[in-house]
């Protein structure tokens, strides 16, 4: 928010979950160069990693794969917009157990940017 310098988190352009006060993020009071999000699965003492998402590897079956859709960014008071196709980077360090598939628009432009993710977990090393 360019007026208050708080960082907002919302579900859509009308539903805001909450915000991070500028006092918690003093180095971000004038903005950021990029936005990032991620997930982590931590193994137990025996080395077994838990499933992530629905417990299935990501694919085109939205009834089985976990996914985030309609991801958009807002700059100052501009309208929301999806990340540009050439600006997203995916990283998975245990691809035998987990995955992510960049779907761009889930096959429907009105869903904006989306991705599927998940995995079975197990002995991931």
Secondary structure by P-SEA (a helix, b strand, c coil): cccccbbbbbcccccccccccccccccccccccccccbbbbbbccccccccccccccccccccccccccccccccccccccccccccbbbbbccccccccccccccccccccccccccccccccc
